[in-house]
Amino acid sequence: MQRRLFAEWLGTLFLLATVVGSGIMAERLAGGNVAIALLGNTIPTGAILVVLILIFGPISGGHFNPAVTLVFLLRKEMNKHEAVFYVGAQIIGGIIGVFIAHLMFDNPLIDPSTHARTGVSQWISEFVATFGLVATILGCLKSRPDTIPYAVGLYITAAYWFTSSTSFANPAVTIARGFSDTFAGIDPAHVFGFIIMQLLAAIVANYTFKWLLEE
């Protein structure tokens, strides 16, 4: 269990260091072109997800995401005690990852975001993004579990661009990004709305695919 929790902590740390760090780098190099900055944020995020799931998947399952952990709890593939500790490790790892990104780019260590991300379109986007992520995992788990790292990385890469929220799809990521007033940030006041939609989408996707795949 200790190794599994450490894997979730370290994996989520690297995920957020990549999301925030690449966002800072992309914004600095894009010269004000938001599309280029978003592309510079998207590619590293999709790539690191493949790498992290390949590394840590055999140890902890490579969740790095409380919504994914919730799904495996609902599927009775882990118990409540394990799920609570997974979520704690993910949130703490994510926040530390943000701090590390700030240190690497000489930003203030704790710098709460002022980036507004709220409203019906954003909430619907987070529902769609998270539903699709869970669908990707469960669909591949049923037929080709070896493809999950690549499918997740590709899905998030696509979802950055087809959702208006840029596809957070992860409560731990959402919380951590509230600490970063950078390209990838989210105003802490808007975090709760995102998390509600992410968890709701995970639940709906779980039961949808339980029926669809006849589990």
Buried (B, 14 or more C-beta within 10 A) or exposed (E): EEEBBBBBBBBBBBBBBBBBBBBBBBBEEBEEEEEBBBBBBBBBBBBBBBBBBBBBBEBBBBBBBBBBBBBBBBBEEBEEEBBEBBBBBBBBBBBBBBBBBBEEBEBEEEBBBEBEBBEEEBBBBBBBBBBBBBBBBBBBBEEEEEBBBBBBBBBBBBBBEEBBBBBBBBBBBBBBBBBBBBBBBBBBBBBEBBBBBBBBBBBBBBEBBBEEEEE
